[in-house]
């Protein structure tokens, strides 16, 4: 037909539709993988930051607990043989430390004093060790004195020192550091002679209180990308004599 007009219809073929769907699927999968990688990276970074904050917070708590020590003089009433002998309330050996502090985990510096019981115990599944602390309400010198089981010569120094009840970790114990290769506690004692510098000792058997406490720790599995537990050294500024008489 000479006078007929041809109508040109536009559209896409099935092949073009399949190619477009394939490209869209590839882009969707690529975006999904990119989002997954980003979320995994964010999760790992957040977990690492939380671990670093936990380590830094535990070290800061240790320093504040030790620096808040109170010079409590208590009667040793846990044993009738001691006959209420007055002692400087402090227990210290390489794996156990007991003291009275004005700083507590629950109330910070604004709470009531607590008897803090530190202990190094085996880690989970027997791997490494962990440092835990118990908080016992401090009810006064007599309450603290019940933890003294008597007086006996120290096995290392031979000096007569108070013997305390063992520290027992329980469900309410707070874990200050975990997954440690080792954890040792040292105490700063006066020099053996006047004029000599103070020395670090693993057992505290002297009268009074140490001048400082150092807790040495090392991670079970070192990781350069994470903040690792290190030695915590806290000074103790107590100058009270346990045998002196003080007025209120």
SULRA-V876974 format. One record per run of one state. SS is the DSSP state (H for helix, E for strand, - for the rest). FROM is the first residue (numbers start at 1). LEN is the number of residues. Records with the same first field share a line. If there is no record, write none. Layout:
SS->FROM-LEN  FROM-LEN
This chain:
-->1-13  68-1  70-3  77-3  83-2  89-2  93-3  102-2  105-3  109-5  123-1  127-2  138-3  146-2  154-6  165-9  190-9  202-2  205-7  220-12  236-13
H->14-54  80-3  124-3  141-5
E->69-1  73-4  85-4  91-2  96-6  104-1  108-1  114-9  129-9  148-6  160-5  174-16  199-3  204-1  212-8  232-4
